[in-house]
Amino acid sequence: MSRLTTTGKATMAAISPEGKLVVHVVDDEGDQSLWIRQTATPSNVQIVPPAHVRYSGVTVSPDGNYVYYSAYAGANSVGALYQIPVLGGPPRKILDNVDSAVSFSPDGKQFVFVRGTGSPPGAQIVIANADGSGQRIVASSSAPEIFSLSRPSWSPDGARVAVARQSLRGGGSRGLLSGVVVVDVASGTVTPLGDQNWSGLGDVAWLADGRGIVTDGVEEAASNWQLWRLAYPSGRANRITNDLSNYRGISLSADSRSLVTIAGNVLSSLRVTSPGGRQPDRSLTVGMDRRDGIGGIAWTPDGRIVYTSGASGNGDLWIVDPDGSQPRQLTVDPATDAQPAVCDNGRYVFFTSLRSGSPEIWRVSLDGSDPVQVTRGAVS
């Protein structure tokens, strides 16, 4: 794994078929621009200047000559697909009403994309010729199960399209769940890939041998987006990454030997200050991707601080003395624990957790012992 950009402003990316170029979006205080850089050198060239637009997908054409990008201009709620040479030049509008990145057919003559529909709420899988002509709706979805407006992927044999789909389960008590589905191009038949549910899924990309799909997703009861490989046709999931970064978006080279994604890193620290700034701030914790305190902070009656942290590699509750000494982990569970609140007598810490599969309130003694589930039902 190698880092291509260091600005902290990259929001999405796509790799060229031969793996030598990466096109990426830069977001600078709301103005977005499009850049091309080489993977082997630091060369980085702007091909579309900053503008008040929102990109929804970028793709390099199969011949490596053009960048296709979907964007929403200003307050426009309808996306449009544009084409521009990889070395820059005047962009050309290809098609209106495109809400995702496009994925090309194996012969490069067509592309597939996802189009959102507003009435009723839903989404469509649409195929069009490379010049934007000959649109054809392959499959449609409507609430409560809707195709995600993320990058679909055309299979290497040209027979199927894979895409993420989200569904609302249990009347919304457990939120949005996602899964990958495979759509038959000829018949429009939609088949789920495996039976694992996810809290969220993003882009999908077929491997070159057709035996698997790569995606960015977050498991149920987890908080970090990771990269995954789903075997085809079994759907068995295996991690590609396993760390505290958030990986969003997937794009593969034609031979599947190179992958580009956006890695999000968070630098956070727990600090103590005095009213009016009478004393200098004190930093109690510091660390990349620990997310100290981001999920909640609470004082104990004796002046210690309970806070959320990923220092152990997972989102748990910790406690620390007010001078930053003696940090100690209170909860140990693969699920995410957050929003701590300490009762007045300091005996218990109450918190929300996904360890039962849905958001519930739990409690734990201040020494970390005796975790107990308090609620059994929807927690909003």
Secondary structure as UniProt FT lines:
FT   STRAND          10..15
FT   TURN            17..18
FT   STRAND          21..28
FT   TURN            29..30
FT   STRAND          31..38
FT   STRAND          44..51
FT   STRAND          53..60
FT   TURN            62..63
FT   STRAND          66..73
FT   TURN            74..75
FT   STRAND          80..85
FT   TURN            86..87
FT   STRAND          92..96
FT   STRAND          103..104
FT   TURN            106..107
FT   STRAND          110..118
FT   TURN            119..120
FT   STRAND          121..129
FT   TURN            130..131
FT   STRAND          136..142
FT   TURN            143..144
FT   STRAND          145..147
FT   STRAND          153..154
FT   TURN            156..157
FT   STRAND          160..168
FT   HELIX           170..172
FT   TURN            173..174
FT   STRAND          176..184
FT   TURN            185..187
FT   STRAND          190..192
FT   STRAND          198..206
FT   TURN            208..209
FT   STRAND          212..219
FT   TURN            220..221
FT   STRAND          226..231
FT   TURN            232..234
FT   STRAND          237..239
FT   STRAND          246..252
FT   TURN            254..255
FT   STRAND          259..264
FT   STRAND          267..268
FT   STRAND          271..272
FT   HELIX           275..277
FT   STRAND          282..283
FT   STRAND          287..288
FT   TURN            292..295
FT   STRAND          297..299
FT   TURN            301..302
FT   STRAND          305..309
FT   TURN            311..312
FT   STRAND          316..320
FT   TURN            322..323
FT   STRAND          328..329
FT   STRAND          337..342
FT   TURN            344..345
FT   STRAND          348..353
FT   TURN            355..356
FT   STRAND          360..365
FT   TURN            366..367
FT   STRAND          372..373
//
